[in-house]
Amino acid sequence: MDLSIRTGIAIDLVHEYSSELQTYYPGFLDALEKADKYEISTEDYARQVLNSLKDTPEFLDDLGLLDRSLSKSLLDFMDGKSAEEVTKGGFKLPLSTEAVHHLEEVNLAFEKQTLADVGGIKGIQRMDDGGKPVKILTDVRFENWGGTVGNTPKYTCIPTTVAGVQSIINLAITEKKRVRGAGFRHTWSDMYSKDKEILVSLLSLSLATGTSSQVHQDAIDGTPTEFNQIELYPDPVPDSDGKKRWARLGAGVTNEQFRLWAIKTGWTLPLNVIMVEITIGGANAPICHGAGITHKTLSDLVREIEYVDPHGKIQVLGTPDMIKAAAGAFGLLGIVTHITFELDKMTYAMLNPIKQDVKLAIPPPAGYAIPAAVQWKYTEKQRQDAESDFIIKAGSYYAEWFWFAYQDQSWVNCWNNTEDPTGAVDYPSQAMVFLQWVASKAAAILNSNFLFKKLPGRTQGSINAISAMASLPPTLGLPGNAKTQLINGLHFQRGIQNFPVRDSELQIPIPPLASDPTKPDWSVVQRAWWDAITIVYEDMKKTGAMRLVLEMRIMSSSDIIMAPQTGNGFGTASIEVLTNQAAAADGSWRPFVQKIHDAWTSYEVNGKKLNVRPHWAKEWEGYTVGGVEWKDHMKTVAYKDEIAQFKTVLSSIGELQGWTLEDTRARFSNPLLDYIYFE
């Protein structure tokens, strides 16, 4: 990486408000200017930013939520101690501030409320949860992590055993209520419970009250519930040369718990989402995914599902054809308690992230008119060479690209794996994880500050972009190349859960090449990337709505019936835009996202529109496709055949296990799922 390259026009946009920044956040502008030219290390930048925020009410509130040991480490770091020094005794990733705040509110509500208070229903006191009453709260406000959904369930239930879940379903039957699950609440679409219904969380309330060194422990060593345990099958999968094995995971196991377990045992999921503060059940239900042209979705790795059905009975399902519906059923099957996945023997990620000229990282297709702000300085031959390089990278084991607003460079994270462990290290190191945690907290504090929110959108986006590129390797004091366990490569960023964002993601099929239908047409992917960049620059002087990042992962198709990637024979471009909460609050985000959706759903091949679909868990409700709301488009076009197939398979499961579609609708659906699947 050429450290002499400026990161883009972002710093010029920042300078429009130099006096305000110097007044609001002393020392911050100096750090930004150095970061813009890569003249400051990640560690020094994080320290300087935190010190510029130390007197803000947002920083002080956040500091108050940390335990004594962690707050001391943070303050010592701000006073000049290195990340290595403050993590010398070890550093285990704490829960995000937002999760701690949510769980502490639940704990506080529980302390104020006895079981006798719950609706005056004596039967609740007899609900069994491993010999103890189920923890139940009444009328506790629910809000999801992304700030898009809020409601007040009649009952919020926190069981620790399958018997407890059965008791909850029996309560729902008695009171004629619906039951939905939630973990860390990272779904943006309204897949949740509703007012006066029942919400179930398989997370232990002890997460909120544990110390920072306890909250993400190994699932085997941590406070046990029936939902946070992992059991490895003793024998390898037949005909796998000993390289694949099944494991039974409780639905409440977090990605961080699984990561620690995987390193200890040598068995790993071959793909996953980046975030570690999410439960395996929460990632599987809406059919989440990772990256890589050979990788399908997380749900494609499911081999068996255990759930409590509409009648409160425990069911186990492992029939392959039925798993294609059950593994991605959005909670309609019932409350899933355990999932058996097919794991891979541990391999090693050969990380090699680069910061590359945005015009070459994913070059525009031939003849594309790029924004004037992005000055083209290359020959057609250089564009073609960059195109070939992009296609090669797209074939990597893991393939992902980031472009932060108004930057001249993209961050490219494409890598392959190897079975050879020689030279493997723990990556990111404890000191690096601490820095990732610090950087994400600083970003969250800054973006929630009332003075920052007064800045124009383009200025907010510029600051976030410079900060992000300063925190990502390779940069001063932070090398990029590393060989590490594959599970570490998948979870290369450990602090992103600290910064609640808005996120809309579509899945674009990679179509066949018109001149040779046996090959993929990558120009559609390039166009989608550059259409988004163009829209961002067009909006720059208006609202500057994209204040974080454009991100894209290349992945495979899927065998899961309702997966957005289903039928994409040449693979899928999973592409998304993210912003801060301020952009949603000031009204600029939704019009911007609609323009993005208009562009990404417009692509045709041989006169036929590509079947673009949204990620179920991201933001798509209320947006339109050709003037038609997504939920209607999904029913009549995008999933017209798949919805019928899904319901047929779901009916077959019910017939086999003693329930009907109407039973599961009455017990486990919600208005959004009613509309799509049952109305």
LINZIZI-V95461 format. One record per residue. N is the residue number from 1. RES is the residue in one small letter. PSI is psi in degrees with one decimal (NA if undefined). OMEGA is omega as a letter, one per 30 degrees, with the letter a starting at -180 (999 if undefined). Layout:
N/RES/PSI/OMEGA
N/RES/PSI/OMEGA
This chain:
1/m/131.9/l
2/d/105.9/a
3/l/-4.4/l
4/s/-8.9/a
5/i/131.6/l
6/r/153.5/a
7/t/-10.4/l
8/g/-164.6/a
9/i/-0.6/a
10/a/-42.6/a
11/i/-30.5/l
12/d/-38.7/l
13/l/-35.0/l
14/v/-40.7/a
15/h/-18.0/l
16/e/-21.4/a
17/y/37.9/a
18/s/-46.4/a
19/s/-40.0/l
20/e/-43.4/a
21/l/-40.7/l
22/q/-32.6/l
23/t/-45.8/a
24/y/-46.4/a
25/y/82.9/a
26/p/127.9/l
27/g/-11.0/a
28/f/-44.0/a
29/l/-39.5/l
30/d/-43.0/l
31/a/-40.8/l
32/l/-44.1/a
33/e/-38.3/l
34/k/-40.9/l
35/a/-35.0/l
36/d/-30.5/a
37/k/13.3/a
38/y/43.2/l
39/e/15.1/a
40/i/141.7/a
41/s/159.3/l
42/t/-41.4/a
43/e/-47.2/a
44/d/-35.7/l
45/y/-47.7/a
46/a/-42.5/a
47/r/-44.9/a
48/q/-38.5/l
49/v/-46.5/l
50/l/-41.7/l
51/n/-29.2/l
52/s/-17.3/a
53/l/-1.8/a
54/k/-20.8/a
55/d/2.7/l
56/t/148.5/l
57/p/-30.3/a
58/e/-41.1/l
59/f/-45.1/a
60/l/-38.2/l
61/d/-42.9/a
62/d/-42.0/l
63/l/-35.6/a
64/g/-18.0/l
65/l/-8.5/l
66/l/149.4/l
67/d/169.4/a
68/r/-43.3/a
69/s/-43.8/a
70/l/-40.9/l
71/s/-35.3/l
72/k/-42.6/l
73/s/-42.6/a
74/l/-46.0/a
75/l/-36.5/l
76/d/-40.3/l
77/f/-44.2/l
78/m/-29.0/l
79/d/-3.3/l
80/g/-10.6/l
81/k/144.5/a
82/s/162.6/l
83/a/-35.9/l
84/e/-41.4/a
85/e/-45.1/a
86/v/-14.9/l
87/t/12.7/a
88/k/-36.9/l
89/g/6.0/a
90/g/151.4/l
91/f/114.4/l
92/k/132.4/a
93/l/123.2/l
94/p/165.6/l
95/l/152.2/l
96/s/154.4/l
97/t/-40.3/a
98/e/-41.4/l
99/a/-42.1/l
100/v/-44.7/a
101/h/-45.1/a
102/h/-48.4/a
103/l/-32.8/l
104/e/-35.6/l
105/e/-41.4/l
106/v/-44.3/l
107/n/-43.2/a
108/l/-42.0/l
109/a/-38.8/a
110/f/-38.7/l
111/e/-31.2/a
112/k/-8.7/a
113/q/129.1/l
114/t/161.7/l
115/l/-28.5/l
116/a/-20.9/a
117/d/-16.3/a
118/v/94.4/l
119/g/5.2/a
120/g/19.6/a
121/i/111.4/a
122/k/-31.3/a
123/g/-26.6/a
124/i/-34.7/a
125/q/-19.0/a
126/r/0.9/a
127/m/124.7/a
128/d/133.7/l
129/d/70.0/a
130/g/39.4/l
131/g/-3.5/l
132/k/158.9/l
133/p/147.1/l
134/v/138.1/l
135/k/121.9/a
136/i/135.0/l
137/l/150.2/l
138/t/138.1/l
139/d/44.2/l
140/v/128.1/a
141/r/135.4/l
142/f/134.2/l
143/e/138.7/a
144/n/166.1/a
145/w/-39.9/a
146/g/-4.3/l
147/g/21.3/a
148/t/-15.3/a
149/v/134.2/l
150/g/139.7/l
151/n/176.5/l
152/t/92.9/l
153/p/152.2/l
154/k/-44.0/l
155/y/132.5/l
156/t/118.6/a
157/c/136.7/l
158/i/82.7/l
159/p/161.0/l
160/t/-3.3/a
161/t/162.4/l
162/v/-36.7/l
163/a/-35.6/l
164/g/-40.8/l
165/v/-42.4/l
166/q/-41.2/l
167/s/-38.9/l
168/i/-43.1/l
169/i/-39.6/l
170/n/-36.6/l
171/l/-43.2/l
172/a/-38.3/l
173/i/-46.0/a
174/t/-42.0/a
175/e/2.2/l
176/k/49.9/l
177/k/161.8/l
178/r/153.6/a
179/v/128.9/l
180/r/152.8/a
181/g/159.6/l
182/a/144.4/l
183/g/-100.9/l
184/f/2.0/l
185/r/40.2/a
186/h/7.8/l
187/t/133.2/a
188/w/-36.0/a
189/s/163.5/a
190/d/74.4/l
191/m/9.6/a
192/y/-178.8/l
193/s/173.4/a
194/k/176.9/l
195/d/136.3/l
196/k/12.3/l
197/e/-159.3/a
198/i/130.1/l
199/l/133.4/l
200/v/132.6/l
201/s/128.9/l
202/l/6.1/l
203/l/143.2/l
204/s/136.0/l
205/l/-18.8/l
206/s/-17.5/l
207/l/-34.7/a
208/a/-27.1/a
209/t/-6.5/l
210/g/160.4/l
211/t/169.3/a
212/s/-22.4/a
213/s/0.9/a
214/q/-23.3/a
215/v/-22.9/l
216/h/44.4/a
217/q/166.6/l
218/d/136.9/a
219/a/-28.4/a
220/i/-37.1/a
221/d/-16.2/a
222/g/-178.2/l
223/t/116.9/a
224/p/137.6/l
225/t/174.0/l
226/e/-5.7/a
227/f/-1.2/a
228/n/26.7/l
229/q/154.0/l
230/i/129.1/l
231/e/119.0/l
232/l/129.5/l
233/y/144.1/a
234/p/-27.0/a
235/d/145.7/l
236/p/160.8/l
237/v/132.6/l
238/p/144.4/l
239/d/28.6/l
240/s/8.1/a
241/d/30.5/l
242/g/11.7/a
243/k/-0.9/l
244/k/143.1/a
245/r/148.5/l
246/w/151.8/l
247/a/139.6/l
248/r/116.4/a
249/l/133.3/l
250/g/144.5/a
251/a/-16.0/l
252/g/2.6/l
253/v/130.5/l
254/t/160.1/l
255/n/-33.5/l
256/e/-39.4/l
257/q/-43.1/l
258/f/-39.6/l
259/r/-47.2/l
260/l/-41.3/l
261/w/-42.4/a
262/a/-41.7/l
263/i/-37.7/a
264/k/-39.5/a
265/t/-22.6/a
266/g/17.4/l
267/w/137.2/a
268/t/153.4/l
269/l/138.8/a
270/p/-10.3/a
271/l/158.7/l
272/n/170.9/l
273/v/163.6/a
274/i/-42.0/a
275/m/138.3/l
276/v/-20.2/a
277/e/70.9/l
278/i/145.8/l
279/t/155.0/a
280/i/-33.2/l
281/g/-38.8/l
282/g/-30.3/l
283/a/-32.0/a
284/n/-41.0/a
285/a/-43.8/l
286/p/16.7/l
287/i/58.6/l
288/c/171.1/a
289/h/173.1/l
290/g/-131.9/a
291/a/156.9/l
292/g/129.3/a
293/i/-19.2/l
294/t/-0.6/a
295/h/132.4/l
296/k/-147.0/a
297/t/169.8/l
298/l/-38.5/a
299/s/-24.8/l
300/d/-15.3/l
301/l/-2.8/a
302/v/134.5/l
303/r/-20.3/l
304/e/143.1/l
305/i/134.0/l
306/e/131.9/a
307/y/163.9/l
308/v/122.5/a
309/d/-178.0/a
310/p/-16.7/l
311/h/7.2/l
312/g/17.2/a
313/k/145.3/l
314/i/130.0/l
315/q/149.0/l
316/v/131.5/a
317/l/127.4/l
318/g/6.2/l
319/t/120.1/a
320/p/-45.7/a
321/d/-32.2/l
322/m/-30.8/l
323/i/-27.4/l
324/k/-23.1/l
325/a/-43.2/a
326/a/-32.1/a
327/a/-16.1/l
328/g/71.4/a
329/a/5.9/l
330/f/26.1/l
331/g/-0.6/a
332/l/-19.7/l
333/l/-36.6/a
334/g/-166.3/l
335/i/108.7/a
336/v/126.8/a
337/t/-31.9/a
338/h/146.6/l
339/i/130.3/l
340/t/121.4/a
341/f/154.3/l
342/e/119.7/a
343/l/162.2/l
344/d/149.6/l
345/k/140.7/a
346/m/129.2/l
347/t/-171.2/a
348/y/128.2/l
349/a/131.4/l
350/m/85.4/a
351/l/137.6/l
352/n/59.7/a
353/p/147.3/l
354/i/155.5/l
355/k/114.6/a
356/q/145.6/l
357/d/126.8/a
358/v/-28.1/a
359/k/-17.0/a
360/l/-25.3/a
361/a/-53.8/l
362/i/93.9/a
363/p/152.5/l
364/p/151.8/l
365/p/160.3/a
366/a/130.3/l
367/g/0.4/a
368/y/133.5/l
369/a/100.4/a
370/i/160.1/a
371/p/146.9/a
372/a/-30.0/a
373/a/-20.2/l
374/v/96.7/a
375/q/121.1/l
376/w/129.4/a
377/k/20.6/a
378/y/158.9/l
379/t/166.5/l
380/e/-34.8/l
381/k/-41.3/l
382/q/-36.8/l
383/r/-43.4/a
384/q/-39.3/l
385/d/-41.4/l
386/a/-36.7/l
387/e/-44.0/l
388/s/-39.8/l
389/d/-40.6/l
390/f/-44.7/a
391/i/-37.5/l
392/i/-46.6/l
393/k/-35.7/a
394/a/-18.4/l
395/g/6.6/a
396/s/162.8/l
397/y/-41.2/l
398/y/128.6/a
399/a/116.2/a
400/e/139.8/a
401/w/143.5/l
402/f/139.5/l
403/w/114.7/l
404/f/146.1/a
405/a/128.1/l
406/y/21.3/a
407/q/150.0/l
408/d/-11.5/a
409/q/150.7/l
410/s/155.5/l
411/w/118.5/a
412/v/120.8/a
413/n/79.8/l
414/c/131.0/a
415/w/161.6/l
416/n/172.0/a
417/n/167.6/a
418/t/155.0/l
419/e/-12.4/a
420/d/117.0/a
421/p/-1.3/a
422/t/125.6/l
423/g/5.1/a
424/a/141.3/a
425/v/164.7/l
426/d/111.2/a
427/y/135.4/f
428/p/150.6/l
429/s/169.7/l
430/q/-38.4/l
431/a/-39.2/l
432/m/-39.3/l
433/v/-40.7/l
434/f/-44.1/l
435/l/-38.2/l
436/q/-41.1/l
437/w/-45.1/l
438/v/-45.5/a
439/a/-41.6/a
440/s/-36.5/l
441/k/-40.5/l
442/a/-42.3/l
443/a/-42.7/a
444/a/-42.6/l
445/i/-46.8/a
446/l/-47.3/a
447/n/-18.8/l
448/s/-6.5/a
449/n/134.1/a
450/f/-29.5/l
451/l/-40.0/l
452/f/-38.9/a
453/k/-19.1/l
454/k/-16.9/l
455/l/151.2/l
456/p/154.7/a
457/g/-41.5/a
458/r/-31.8/l
459/t/-43.6/l
460/q/-46.6/a
461/g/-38.2/a
462/s/-44.1/l
463/i/-45.0/l
464/n/-37.9/a
465/a/-48.1/l
466/i/-42.3/a
467/s/-42.7/a
468/a/-46.3/a
469/m/-28.6/l
470/a/-21.0/a
471/s/-10.6/a
472/l/139.7/l
473/p/154.7/f
474/p/141.6/l
475/t/179.5/a
476/l/124.4/l
477/g/4.0/a
478/l/90.0/a
479/p/157.6/a
480/g/-42.5/a
481/n/134.4/l
482/a/148.5/l
483/k/127.8/a
484/t/167.7/l
485/q/142.2/a
486/l/-38.9/a
487/i/-32.1/l
488/n/-36.8/l
489/g/-37.2/l
490/l/-36.2/a
491/h/56.9/a
492/f/-18.3/l
493/q/123.6/a
494/r/4.5/a
495/g/0.9/a
496/i/-20.8/l
497/q/-13.8/a
498/n/-9.9/a
499/f/87.9/l
500/p/131.5/a
501/v/173.3/l
502/r/145.3/a
503/d/124.3/l
504/s/127.6/a
505/e/131.0/l
506/l/154.5/l
507/q/112.7/a
508/i/121.6/l
509/p/138.5/l
510/i/112.5/a
511/p/168.7/l
512/p/152.4/l
513/l/131.6/a
514/a/-37.7/a
515/s/-18.5/l
516/d/91.0/a
517/p/0.4/l
518/t/-2.9/a
519/k/153.3/l
520/p/150.8/l
521/d/98.6/a
522/w/-11.4/a
523/s/-29.3/l
524/v/-40.1/l
525/v/-44.9/l
526/q/-40.9/a
527/r/-42.6/l
528/a/-42.2/l
529/w/-47.8/a
530/w/-27.6/l
531/d/-40.6/l
532/a/-45.3/l
533/i/-41.6/l
534/t/-44.5/a
535/i/-37.7/l
536/v/-45.8/a
537/y/-35.8/l
538/e/-31.8/a
539/d/-7.2/a
540/m/-46.7/a
541/k/-2.0/l
542/k/-85.0/a
543/t/-18.1/a
544/g/51.4/a
545/a/-35.0/l
546/m/100.0/a
547/r/9.8/l
548/l/-88.2/a
549/v/150.1/l
550/l/128.0/a
551/e/142.8/l
552/m/135.7/l
553/r/137.8/l
554/i/131.5/a
555/m/-178.5/a
556/s/-159.0/l
557/s/-157.1/l
558/s/150.4/l
559/d/-2.7/l
560/i/129.2/a
561/i/-46.7/a
562/m/14.9/l
563/a/139.3/l
564/p/-20.8/a
565/q/-7.3/a
566/t/131.2/l
567/g/-1.6/a
568/n/82.0/a
569/g/-32.8/l
570/f/7.1/l
571/g/-174.9/a
572/t/137.8/l
573/a/108.3/l
574/s/105.2/a
575/i/137.9/a
576/e/158.6/l
577/v/141.4/a
578/l/148.5/l
579/t/178.1/l
580/n/172.6/a
581/q/-24.7/a
582/a/-35.5/a
583/a/-33.5/l
584/a/-41.0/a
585/a/-34.9/a
586/d/3.1/l
587/g/3.1/a
588/s/-21.9/a
589/w/-48.8/a
590/r/-45.9/l
591/p/-37.0/l
592/f/-47.8/a
593/v/-37.7/l
594/q/-39.6/l
595/k/-39.6/l
596/i/-46.7/l
597/h/-39.5/l
598/d/-42.4/a
599/a/-49.2/a
600/w/-18.5/l
601/t/8.8/a
602/s/-8.4/a
603/y/136.5/a
604/e/150.5/l
605/v/120.5/a
606/n/40.1/l
607/g/5.4/a
608/k/132.1/a
609/k/139.2/l
610/l/146.0/a
611/n/77.6/l
612/v/137.0/a
613/r/153.1/l
614/p/156.1/l
615/h/126.6/a
616/w/-33.1/a
617/a/-7.3/a
618/k/-169.1/a
619/e/117.2/l
620/w/-20.3/a
621/e/138.2/l
622/g/-12.4/l
623/y/165.4/a
624/t/160.0/l
625/v/110.9/a
626/g/34.2/l
627/g/-4.3/a
628/v/133.2/l
629/e/145.8/a
630/w/-43.4/a
631/k/-31.6/l
632/d/-40.4/l
633/h/-38.3/a
634/m/-36.8/l
635/k/-39.9/a
636/t/-18.6/a
637/v/-66.4/a
638/a/-38.2/a
639/y/28.6/a
640/k/-49.5/a
641/d/-35.8/a
642/e/-36.3/l
643/i/-43.6/l
644/a/-42.1/l
645/q/-43.5/l
646/f/-46.0/a
647/k/-34.7/l
648/t/-45.5/l
649/v/-41.1/l
650/l/-40.2/l
651/s/-39.3/l
652/s/-39.3/l
653/i/-45.0/l
654/g/-41.3/l
655/e/-38.5/l
656/l/-35.1/a
657/q/9.8/l
658/g/29.0/l
659/w/168.5/a
660/t/168.0/l
661/l/-39.2/l
662/e/-35.0/l
663/d/-48.8/a
664/t/-32.0/l
665/r/-45.5/a
666/a/-30.5/a
667/r/-33.7/a
668/f/-2.4/a
669/s/179.6/l
670/n/174.7/a
671/p/-40.4/l
672/l/-46.7/l
673/l/-33.0/l
674/d/-49.0/a
675/y/-42.9/a
676/i/-41.3/a
677/y/-23.6/a
678/f/-15.8/a
679/e/NA/999
